[in-house]
Amino acid sequence: MSKPYVVGIDIGGTNTVFGIVDARGVVIASSSIKTRKHNTIEAYLDELHTELTKLIEVNDAVDKIHGIGIGAPNANYYTGTIESGVNLPWPTPIPLAQLVSEKFGVPVSITNDANAAAIGEMTYGSARGLKDFIMITLGTGVGSGVVINGQLVYGHDGFAGELGHLIVKRNNGRLCGCGRNGCLETYCSATGVARTAREFLEARSNEPSLLRNMPTDEITSKDVYDAAIAGDKLAKDVFEFTGDILGAALADFTIFSAPEAGQPHQNLALSSISVK
């Protein structure tokens, strides 16, 4: 193979991680930038091009890159665009595959970030040999890739399997970036965990908590995690609340997809859970 490497780019709502990968799926080198650092997609792509080019040059991979694969929120495999960047700061739609291809001069494929993760797990990871499974990614949002009969489910428009936007609270649910109320990701994402913590702090104003040692609007899911590990009851209750909602949603997911792996009588297959 004259060009033995490809580049993988994972665009998350908080960070963008990229790496050089060989044909066996081994990551040769990787780096990252902040997704929300720039107000325009053009400025973001300029930094991505600069930093990725550095990585390619340092690893003697110039003229060895066969193509680029991108996983991004609400990315459409069919059109190569980000249709509605719920967790991204730029106006959409964005013809991202075309823009990146023009920047680097190589072919570019794009899909939803969770779909990309599912393909990766099915090809190189813990889902190898499985034909029916669900990949759930927990980060700024909640993503999912659904594989049935060995095929990733895209639907006619490329947006099938968006489990993070299934409604889990029908009455008085939280407003989601997608415009609906009560979506799973408003409760079980990193931002959802922080939001729950703020609500608990307000509702339980007389209860002591380590989380009261910081400005409420600056609390992150990592802060809640650290407090819970330190024994903070309110923080622990945040995770119990979150886990109850996520667990019930995952149980529902198994009903329609019948994944093949899991515990007897449970039928729950998650190839991986990624917390960013």
NUTOR-712571 format. One line per 8 residues: number of its first residue (from 1); for each residue x negated, y negated, z of N, C-alpha, C. Coordinates in Angstrom, 2 decimals. Last residue first. Example, Ala and Ser with C-alpha at 12.3 -4.5 7.8 and 13.67 -1.06 7.14 Angstrom:
<torfis>
2 = -12.85 2.25 7.08 -13.67 1.06 7.14 -12.90 -0.03 7.87; -13.19 5.69 7.80 -12.30 4.50 7.80 -13.20 3.30 7.80 $
</torfis>
This chain:
<torfis>
276 = 16.37 -11.48 27.87 15.38 -12.48 27.45 15.39 -13.63 28.44; 16.81 -8.13 28.04 17.10 -9.36 28.77 16.00 -10.35 28.47; 18.16 -5.55 26.30 17.06 -6.51 26.27 17.49 -7.77 26.99; 18.75 -2.21 26.45 19.29 -3.50 26.89 18.12 -4.45 27.02; 19.20 0.36 24.07 18.31 -0.51 24.84 19.11 -1.70 25.32; 21.17 2.07 23.33 19.80 2.42 22.96 18.82 1.59 23.74; 23.67 3.29 25.15 23.03 2.02 24.88 21.58 2.34 24.56; 26.43 5.15 25.24 25.09 5.14 24.66 24.64 3.73 24.40 $
268 = 28.61 7.01 27.08 28.09 5.65 26.97 26.67 5.70 26.44; 30.13 9.26 27.83 29.99 8.88 26.42 29.52 7.44 26.24; 31.20 10.59 30.04 31.06 9.14 30.07 30.93 8.58 28.67; 31.15 13.27 30.02 32.43 12.65 30.35 32.35 11.13 30.41; 27.65 13.29 30.58 28.88 14.04 30.30 30.10 13.30 30.83; 25.93 10.29 29.54 26.24 11.28 30.55 27.52 12.04 30.18; 24.61 9.98 26.18 25.09 9.48 27.45 25.36 10.62 28.41; 25.37 9.78 22.65 24.49 10.03 23.79 25.10 9.49 25.06 $
260 = 27.24 9.06 20.68 26.94 10.47 20.92 26.11 10.75 22.15; 30.11 6.85 20.91 28.67 7.10 20.78 28.31 8.49 21.27; 32.86 5.94 20.05 32.47 7.32 20.39 30.99 7.59 20.20; 34.08 3.52 19.44 32.93 3.93 18.63 32.46 5.35 18.91; 36.24 2.95 21.10 36.44 2.82 19.65 35.28 3.37 18.84; 35.20 3.54 23.64 36.47 4.14 23.21 36.62 4.08 21.69; 32.98 2.06 24.17 32.79 3.47 23.85 34.06 4.12 23.31; 33.97 -0.42 24.87 33.28 -0.27 23.59 33.16 1.19 23.19 $
252 = 34.92 0.00 27.48 35.88 -0.19 26.38 35.22 0.03 25.02; 32.49 0.12 28.80 33.36 1.29 28.80 34.39 1.20 27.68; 31.65 -2.48 28.41 30.90 -1.41 27.78 31.72 -0.12 27.74; 33.54 -3.84 30.02 33.48 -4.09 28.58 32.75 -2.96 27.86; 32.91 -2.89 32.57 34.24 -2.62 32.02 34.24 -2.81 30.51; 30.28 -3.89 32.79 30.53 -2.46 32.84 31.88 -2.10 32.24; 30.72 -6.67 32.74 29.94 -6.02 31.68 30.22 -4.53 31.63; 32.23 -7.04 35.10 32.77 -7.44 33.80 32.06 -6.71 32.67 $
244 = 30.46 -6.04 37.05 31.81 -5.49 36.94 32.40 -5.80 35.56; 28.21 -7.68 36.71 28.13 -6.26 36.39 29.50 -5.62 36.24; 29.16 -10.16 37.66 28.74 -10.01 36.27 28.74 -8.55 35.84; 29.62 -9.52 40.36 30.70 -10.06 39.54 30.40 -9.85 38.06; 27.01 -8.81 41.08 28.09 -7.83 41.19 29.28 -8.24 40.33; 25.67 -11.22 40.65 25.35 -10.07 39.80 26.40 -8.97 39.91; 26.89 -12.78 42.64 26.92 -13.21 41.24 26.67 -12.02 40.32; 26.16 -11.43 44.93 27.56 -11.40 44.53 27.74 -11.86 43.09 $
236 = 23.49 -12.13 45.05 23.85 -10.73 44.83 25.29 -10.62 44.35; 23.78 -14.85 45.62 23.17 -14.43 44.35 23.49 -12.98 44.03; 24.90 -14.65 48.18 25.66 -15.29 47.11 25.10 -14.88 45.75; 22.81 -13.40 49.63 24.10 -12.73 49.42 24.88 -13.34 48.26; 19.44 -12.93 48.98 20.49 -13.94 49.05 21.84 -13.31 48.70; 17.21 -11.31 48.78 18.25 -10.94 49.71 19.40 -11.91 49.83; 15.38 -11.72 46.83 15.00 -12.19 48.17 16.08 -11.91 49.20; 16.81 -10.95 44.64 15.71 -10.08 45.07 15.28 -10.44 46.49 $
228 = 18.44 -13.22 44.45 19.03 -11.91 44.77 17.97 -10.94 45.28; 16.60 -15.17 43.72 17.31 -15.30 44.98 17.91 -13.96 45.41; 15.80 -14.21 41.21 14.81 -14.34 42.29 15.48 -14.43 43.65; 18.29 -14.40 39.84 17.61 -13.11 40.03 16.63 -13.18 41.20; 18.68 -17.14 39.84 19.66 -16.28 40.51 19.05 -14.91 40.80; 16.48 -17.90 38.31 16.60 -18.39 39.68 17.57 -17.51 40.47; 17.18 -16.69 35.90 15.96 -16.25 36.60 15.99 -16.70 38.06; 19.36 -18.19 35.12 19.59 -16.80 35.51 18.38 -16.23 36.25 $
220 = 18.95 -21.46 36.66 18.88 -20.52 35.54 19.17 -19.11 36.05; 19.92 -24.69 37.65 19.85 -23.28 37.99 19.86 -22.42 36.72; 20.35 -27.33 37.21 19.09 -26.78 36.72 18.94 -25.30 37.01; 22.62 -28.20 38.44 22.65 -28.14 36.97 21.36 -27.60 36.37; 21.84 -28.21 41.15 22.79 -27.22 40.66 22.74 -27.08 39.14; 18.49 -28.48 42.18 19.64 -29.14 41.57 20.55 -28.11 40.90; 17.77 -26.24 44.95 17.46 -26.83 43.66 18.69 -27.53 43.12; 18.62 -24.95 47.19 17.35 -25.67 47.29 16.93 -26.33 45.99 $
212 = 20.75 -23.37 46.84 21.05 -24.75 47.20 19.78 -25.59 47.33; 19.84 -20.85 46.51 20.11 -21.60 45.28 20.45 -23.05 45.58; 19.82 -19.67 48.95 18.55 -20.19 48.44 18.75 -21.07 47.21; 22.63 -20.58 50.91 22.06 -19.85 49.77 20.75 -20.50 49.37; 25.42 -20.58 53.19 24.02 -20.88 52.86 23.55 -20.03 51.69; 28.70 -21.72 52.60 27.83 -20.55 52.70 26.39 -20.91 52.34; 30.39 -23.76 52.10 29.87 -23.65 53.48 28.89 -22.49 53.66; 31.23 -23.47 49.46 30.37 -24.61 49.81 29.77 -24.52 51.21 $
204 = 32.13 -21.70 47.45 31.71 -21.24 48.76 30.75 -22.25 49.37; 32.59 -23.07 45.10 33.73 -22.44 45.76 33.41 -22.01 47.19; 29.98 -23.88 44.41 31.03 -24.87 44.65 32.18 -24.27 45.45; 28.67 -21.47 44.12 28.14 -22.46 45.05 29.19 -23.51 45.39; 30.19 -20.27 42.10 30.18 -19.69 43.44 29.69 -20.70 44.48; 29.54 -21.94 39.93 30.92 -21.84 40.38 31.00 -21.28 41.80; 26.81 -21.42 39.71 27.26 -22.78 40.01 28.69 -22.78 40.52; 26.89 -18.69 39.07 26.22 -19.14 40.29 26.69 -20.54 40.68 $
196 = 28.16 -18.76 36.58 28.82 -18.11 37.71 28.21 -18.58 39.02; 26.11 -19.99 35.12 27.40 -20.66 35.27 28.18 -20.07 36.44; 24.13 -18.05 35.17 23.87 -19.35 35.80 25.18 -20.10 36.05; 25.47 -16.07 33.70 25.06 -15.80 35.08 24.81 -17.12 35.82; 25.72 -17.37 31.21 26.91 -17.01 31.97 26.60 -16.74 33.43; 23.11 -17.51 30.36 23.81 -18.77 30.66 25.08 -18.50 31.47; 22.71 -14.77 29.99 21.88 -15.51 30.96 22.55 -16.82 31.34; 26.02 -13.26 29.78 24.75 -13.72 29.22 23.93 -14.38 30.33 $
188 = 28.51 -12.74 30.84 27.46 -11.74 31.00 26.14 -12.07 30.32; 30.36 -14.85 30.38 30.20 -14.29 31.72 28.93 -13.46 31.88; 30.36 -15.51 27.77 30.44 -16.63 28.71 30.27 -16.16 30.15; 30.40 -13.09 26.43 29.10 -13.73 26.63 29.17 -14.94 27.54; 33.15 -12.42 26.33 32.23 -11.68 27.20 30.95 -12.44 27.46; 35.39 -15.26 26.30 34.49 -14.31 25.63 33.53 -13.66 26.62; 37.23 -17.17 27.21 37.18 -15.87 27.85 36.28 -14.85 27.20; 38.27 -18.91 24.28 38.15 -18.86 25.73 38.10 -17.42 26.22 $
180 = 36.55 -20.17 21.35 37.59 -19.41 22.03 37.33 -19.43 23.54; 34.34 -21.45 20.32 35.60 -22.16 20.30 36.74 -21.44 20.99; 31.87 -20.46 20.60 32.55 -20.10 19.36 33.91 -20.79 19.24; 31.09 -21.13 23.13 30.57 -21.94 22.03 31.23 -21.63 20.70; 33.99 -20.81 25.26 32.80 -20.28 24.61 32.35 -21.22 23.50; 35.42 -21.51 28.36 35.27 -21.94 26.98 33.95 -21.44 26.43; 36.64 -18.82 30.41 35.67 -19.89 30.14 35.62 -20.24 28.65; 40.19 -18.25 30.88 38.81 -17.84 30.59 37.92 -19.03 30.27 $
172 = 42.90 -18.34 31.62 41.95 -19.28 32.22 40.50 -18.84 32.03; 43.41 -15.05 30.67 44.00 -16.23 31.30 42.93 -17.07 31.97; 41.74 -13.07 29.64 42.83 -13.60 28.81 43.42 -14.88 29.37; 38.62 -12.23 29.52 39.48 -12.96 30.45 40.57 -13.65 29.63; 37.43 -11.08 27.40 37.49 -10.27 28.62 38.32 -10.95 29.71; 37.39 -10.93 23.94 37.95 -11.63 25.09 38.03 -10.67 26.28; 34.34 -10.63 22.17 35.60 -10.04 22.56 36.09 -10.73 23.84; 31.84 -11.57 21.65 32.96 -12.51 21.50 34.32 -11.84 21.60 $
164 = 30.08 -9.54 21.86 29.94 -10.65 22.81 31.08 -11.64 22.74; 30.54 -7.92 19.70 31.18 -7.56 20.95 31.06 -8.67 22.00; 30.79 -7.97 16.67 30.40 -9.06 17.57 31.06 -8.86 18.93; 31.39 -6.12 14.62 30.65 -5.68 15.80 30.17 -6.78 16.71; 30.97 -7.89 11.49 31.61 -6.87 12.33 30.74 -6.59 13.56; 30.04 -9.73 9.64 30.14 -10.13 11.04 30.90 -9.13 11.92; 30.07 -9.31 6.91 28.78 -9.30 7.59 28.84 -9.56 9.08; 32.50 -9.04 5.68 31.90 -10.38 5.67 30.56 -10.45 6.38 $
156 = 33.27 -6.41 5.94 33.28 -6.98 4.60 32.57 -8.33 4.54; 30.93 -4.73 8.21 32.23 -5.24 7.81 32.15 -5.95 6.47; 28.65 -3.59 9.32 28.63 -5.00 8.95 30.02 -5.56 8.69; 27.17 -1.15 11.20 28.49 -1.67 10.82 28.40 -3.17 10.57; 24.68 0.99 10.06 24.99 -0.22 10.80 26.30 -0.80 10.29; 25.04 4.49 10.05 25.10 3.25 9.30 25.44 2.08 10.22; 25.27 6.89 11.38 23.96 6.52 10.88 23.92 5.23 10.10; 27.89 6.92 12.32 27.51 7.84 11.24 26.19 7.44 10.58 $
148 = 27.42 3.65 13.41 28.36 4.77 13.33 28.01 5.61 12.10; 26.20 1.17 15.42 25.81 2.16 14.42 26.76 3.34 14.51; 26.30 -2.19 16.16 27.07 -0.95 16.24 26.66 -0.03 15.09; 24.80 -4.49 18.17 24.68 -3.82 16.89 25.34 -2.46 17.01; 25.31 -7.59 19.85 25.55 -6.15 19.73 25.33 -5.69 18.30; 24.67 -10.08 22.42 24.69 -9.58 21.05 24.93 -8.09 21.02; 25.41 -12.79 24.28 25.51 -11.33 24.31 25.65 -10.86 22.88; 22.96 -15.44 24.77 24.31 -14.94 24.51 24.35 -13.44 24.74 $
140 = 20.48 -15.48 25.87 21.25 -16.72 25.92 22.71 -16.42 25.64; 20.91 -12.05 26.44 19.99 -13.18 26.45 20.78 -14.45 26.65; 21.16 -8.75 25.87 21.58 -9.77 26.82 20.53 -10.86 26.86; 22.29 -6.60 23.41 21.20 -7.49 23.82 21.78 -8.57 24.72; 23.08 -3.26 22.76 23.51 -4.50 23.42 22.29 -5.32 23.79; 23.92 -0.97 20.37 22.79 -1.74 20.91 23.34 -3.03 21.50; 25.46 2.14 20.31 25.64 0.69 20.36 24.41 0.07 20.99; 25.59 4.97 18.05 25.20 4.29 19.28 25.51 2.80 19.17 $
132 = 25.11 7.67 16.17 26.22 6.88 16.71 25.79 6.26 18.04; 22.88 9.03 15.50 23.67 8.51 14.39 24.83 7.63 14.86; 19.52 9.40 16.63 20.93 9.17 16.94 21.66 8.59 15.72; 16.93 9.47 15.83 17.65 10.72 15.81 19.13 10.58 16.15; 16.02 6.83 17.93 15.60 7.71 16.83 16.32 9.05 16.94; 16.51 5.10 19.98 17.68 5.62 19.26 17.29 6.48 18.06; 14.14 4.13 20.97 14.82 5.15 21.75 16.06 5.71 21.08; 12.47 3.33 17.84 12.62 3.31 19.28 13.42 4.45 19.88 $
124 = 12.34 3.13 15.06 11.10 3.33 15.80 11.28 3.58 17.30; 14.96 3.15 14.02 13.82 3.53 13.18 12.60 3.92 14.01; 16.67 2.36 16.01 17.02 3.55 15.24 15.82 4.06 14.44; 15.46 0.00 16.89 15.57 1.14 17.81 15.85 2.43 17.06; 15.76 -1.55 14.53 14.45 -1.26 15.09 14.46 -0.06 16.01; 18.54 -1.68 14.33 17.77 -1.05 13.25 16.39 -0.65 13.76; 19.07 -3.12 16.69 19.61 -1.76 16.51 18.84 -1.00 15.43; 17.81 -5.54 16.13 17.33 -4.72 17.25 17.82 -3.29 17.13 $
116 = 19.42 -6.41 14.05 18.01 -6.16 13.80 17.42 -5.27 14.90; 21.79 -6.76 15.46 21.74 -5.75 14.39 20.29 -5.39 14.08; 21.01 -8.88 17.07 21.30 -7.59 17.70 21.33 -6.47 16.68; 20.69 -10.90 15.11 19.56 -10.47 15.94 19.81 -9.12 16.61; 21.91 -10.42 11.79 22.19 -10.74 13.19 21.10 -10.16 14.09; 19.34 -10.82 9.31 20.56 -10.22 9.83 20.77 -10.73 11.25; 17.43 -11.23 6.33 17.92 -11.74 7.60 19.17 -10.99 8.01; 14.40 -11.09 4.46 15.71 -10.52 4.78 16.12 -11.00 6.16 $
108 = 12.32 -12.48 1.99 12.84 -12.57 3.36 14.21 -11.92 3.45; 9.27 -12.35 0.09 10.69 -12.03 0.26 11.10 -12.05 1.73; 7.07 -15.26 0.32 7.30 -13.81 0.31 8.80 -13.56 0.47; 6.40 -17.95 0.80 6.16 -17.37 -0.52 6.27 -15.87 -0.57; 6.87 -19.49 3.02 5.80 -18.50 3.09 5.52 -17.81 1.76; 8.90 -21.34 2.35 7.78 -21.75 3.19 6.59 -20.80 3.06; 10.74 -19.84 0.89 10.05 -20.94 0.23 8.83 -21.40 1.01; 11.59 -18.14 2.95 10.93 -17.58 1.77 10.16 -18.66 1.02 $
100 = 12.87 -19.97 4.61 11.66 -19.29 5.09 10.89 -18.69 3.92; 15.03 -20.75 2.96 14.09 -21.75 3.48 12.78 -21.10 3.92; 16.38 -18.29 2.48 15.81 -19.06 1.37 14.75 -20.04 1.86; 17.16 -17.63 5.09 16.31 -16.72 4.31 15.63 -17.46 3.17; 18.81 -19.86 5.83 17.52 -19.62 6.47 16.62 -18.71 5.66; 20.78 -22.02 5.20 20.29 -20.98 4.27 18.89 -20.52 4.69; 23.09 -22.62 7.66 21.69 -22.83 7.34 21.24 -21.71 6.40; 26.31 -24.30 8.06 25.46 -23.14 7.79 24.04 -23.54 7.40 $
92 = 25.19 -26.06 11.06 25.28 -24.87 10.20 26.33 -25.09 9.14; 22.91 -28.12 12.87 24.15 -27.97 12.09 24.07 -26.74 11.19; 21.16 -26.70 15.72 21.20 -27.38 14.42 22.54 -27.17 13.73; 20.71 -25.28 18.10 20.95 -26.73 18.19 21.16 -27.44 16.86; 22.51 -22.21 18.84 21.40 -22.92 18.21 21.72 -24.41 18.11; 24.60 -20.62 19.59 23.58 -20.90 20.60 22.35 -21.59 20.02; 26.15 -20.59 17.22 26.78 -20.91 18.50 25.75 -21.31 19.55; 25.82 -21.27 14.21 24.82 -21.08 15.25 25.34 -21.48 16.61 $
84 = 27.20 -19.81 11.70 27.69 -20.62 12.82 26.77 -20.38 14.00; 25.60 -18.67 9.67 26.90 -19.25 9.37 27.38 -20.21 10.45; 22.62 -18.52 8.32 23.20 -18.56 9.65 24.50 -19.34 9.51; 22.29 -16.48 5.31 22.50 -17.74 6.03 22.87 -17.50 7.49; 22.28 -14.35 3.61 20.99 -14.89 4.02 21.09 -16.19 4.80; 24.57 -12.99 2.84 24.31 -14.31 2.25 22.95 -14.89 2.59; 24.47 -10.48 4.18 24.87 -10.57 2.77 24.44 -11.88 2.12; 23.78 -10.96 6.83 22.92 -10.11 6.01 23.21 -10.29 4.52 $
76 = 23.97 -13.85 8.58 24.74 -13.01 7.65 23.79 -12.27 6.71; 23.61 -14.55 12.02 23.00 -14.48 10.69 23.75 -13.48 9.83; 24.32 -14.97 14.68 25.30 -15.21 13.62 24.70 -15.26 12.22; 20.95 -15.38 15.68 22.37 -15.40 16.05 23.26 -15.75 14.86; 18.62 -13.30 13.85 19.05 -14.60 14.37 20.53 -14.55 14.73; 15.79 -11.75 12.63 17.01 -11.53 13.40 17.38 -12.85 14.04; 14.09 -11.26 9.61 14.52 -12.21 10.64 15.79 -11.71 11.31; 11.17 -10.20 7.97 12.50 -9.85 8.44 12.86 -10.75 9.61 $
68 = 9.17 -10.69 5.14 9.55 -11.17 6.47 10.98 -10.72 6.77; 6.50 -8.94 3.37 7.77 -9.63 3.48 8.04 -10.02 4.92; 3.81 -8.28 3.24 4.71 -7.79 2.19 6.05 -8.52 2.19; 0.77 -9.74 3.76 2.16 -9.73 4.24 3.10 -9.39 3.09; -1.77 -10.09 2.96 -1.41 -8.73 3.34 0.05 -8.62 3.79; -2.63 -12.67 2.56 -2.45 -11.84 1.37 -2.12 -10.39 1.68; -3.97 -12.65 5.80 -3.63 -13.45 4.64 -3.62 -12.54 3.40; -4.79 -11.36 8.04 -3.65 -10.79 7.33 -3.19 -11.64 6.15 $
60 = -6.61 -11.75 10.14 -7.10 -11.38 8.81 -5.99 -10.74 7.97; -5.67 -12.84 12.42 -5.65 -11.39 12.33 -5.99 -10.88 10.93; -5.77 -15.54 11.98 -6.61 -14.99 13.04 -6.72 -13.47 12.93; -3.77 -15.79 10.00 -5.18 -16.04 9.68 -6.11 -15.41 10.70; -1.41 -15.20 11.41 -1.78 -14.41 10.24 -3.26 -14.56 9.92; -1.42 -17.21 13.34 -1.46 -15.82 13.75 -1.90 -14.92 12.60; -1.21 -19.49 11.71 -2.38 -19.30 12.58 -2.53 -17.84 12.96; 1.31 -19.03 10.63 0.14 -19.04 9.74 -1.14 -18.84 10.54 $
52 = 2.87 -19.38 12.90 2.80 -18.06 12.29 1.61 -17.96 11.34; 2.50 -22.12 13.36 2.08 -21.14 14.37 1.96 -19.73 13.78; 3.49 -23.32 10.95 2.15 -23.61 11.48 1.66 -22.51 12.40; 6.10 -22.30 10.76 5.13 -22.05 9.69 3.71 -22.25 10.20; 7.22 -23.35 13.10 7.17 -21.90 12.90 6.13 -21.55 11.85; 7.05 -26.08 12.54 6.27 -25.52 13.64 6.13 -24.00 13.50; 8.79 -26.16 10.31 7.41 -26.64 10.19 6.54 -26.05 11.30; 11.17 -25.31 11.40 10.50 -24.44 10.43 9.06 -24.87 10.20 $
44 = 11.75 -27.55 13.03 11.58 -26.22 13.62 10.80 -25.31 12.68; 12.11 -29.50 11.09 11.01 -29.63 12.05 10.71 -28.30 12.72; 14.39 -28.43 9.82 13.16 -28.67 9.06 11.96 -28.77 9.99; 16.37 -28.44 11.71 15.88 -27.14 11.26 14.57 -27.30 10.51; 15.91 -30.85 14.34 16.29 -30.49 12.98 15.69 -29.14 12.61; 14.98 -31.16 16.90 16.36 -31.54 16.64 16.84 -31.14 15.25; 12.98 -28.72 18.63 13.17 -29.70 17.55 14.66 -29.93 17.26; 13.13 -26.84 20.68 12.18 -27.95 20.80 12.45 -29.06 19.80 $
36 = 14.61 -24.54 20.79 15.31 -25.81 20.91 14.39 -27.03 20.98; 12.77 -22.41 20.67 13.75 -22.60 19.61 14.32 -24.00 19.61; 9.34 -22.43 21.20 10.63 -22.76 21.77 11.62 -23.08 20.65; 7.49 -19.58 19.99 7.70 -21.02 20.11 9.07 -21.22 20.76; 4.99 -16.94 20.11 6.34 -17.48 20.23 6.31 -19.00 20.25; 3.42 -13.89 18.89 3.39 -15.19 19.56 4.82 -15.71 19.62; 1.41 -10.96 18.20 2.66 -11.68 18.33 2.45 -13.01 19.04; 0.05 -8.23 16.28 -0.13 -9.45 17.06 1.20 -10.17 17.14 $
28 = 0.89 -5.67 15.52 -0.53 -6.02 15.46 -0.84 -7.24 16.33; 3.06 -3.30 16.50 2.89 -4.75 16.49 1.40 -5.08 16.58; 4.00 -0.61 14.51 3.06 -1.08 15.54 2.88 -2.58 15.40; 5.49 0.50 12.52 6.18 -0.25 13.55 5.30 -0.72 14.68; 4.12 1.56 10.48 4.56 2.49 11.51 5.30 1.80 12.64; 3.32 -0.56 8.94 4.35 0.31 8.40 4.87 1.33 9.41; 2.87 -3.31 11.34 2.46 -2.42 10.26 3.58 -1.45 9.90; 3.57 -6.76 11.93 3.89 -5.35 12.19 3.42 -4.49 11.03 $
20 = 3.27 -9.71 13.69 2.81 -8.99 12.50 2.91 -7.50 12.81; 5.96 -11.69 15.09 4.80 -10.82 15.14 4.48 -10.20 13.80; 7.71 -14.01 17.24 7.36 -13.48 15.93 6.10 -12.63 16.02; 10.42 -15.49 18.90 9.25 -14.61 19.00 8.97 -14.03 17.63; 11.81 -18.30 20.19 11.62 -17.60 18.92 10.33 -16.81 19.03; 14.07 -18.91 22.94 12.74 -18.69 22.38 12.82 -18.03 21.00; 16.90 -19.51 23.14 15.89 -20.20 23.94 14.50 -20.11 23.31; 18.36 -18.05 21.34 18.85 -19.37 21.69 17.86 -20.18 22.50 $
12 = 15.96 -16.52 19.08 16.91 -16.52 20.18 17.36 -17.93 20.50; 14.85 -14.92 16.41 15.25 -16.28 16.79 16.33 -16.18 17.86; 12.22 -13.04 15.62 13.43 -12.95 16.44 13.77 -14.35 16.94; 10.62 -11.80 12.85 10.93 -13.03 13.58 12.25 -12.85 14.31; 7.97 -9.92 11.58 9.28 -9.91 12.20 9.47 -11.18 13.00; 6.23 -9.30 8.62 6.40 -10.19 9.76 7.82 -10.05 10.26; 4.26 -6.49 7.55 5.42 -7.36 7.45 5.43 -8.25 8.68; 1.42 -5.06 5.80 2.09 -5.65 6.95 3.39 -6.36 6.56 $
4 = -0.01 -4.15 3.58 0.41 -3.17 4.59 1.22 -3.73 5.74; -0.13 -4.38 0.38 0.21 -5.32 1.45 0.81 -4.52 2.60; -0.75 -2.09 -1.03 -1.64 -3.25 -1.16 -1.39 -4.30 -0.09; -0.85 1.19 0.00 0.00 0.00 0.00 -0.88 -1.23 0.00 $
</torfis>
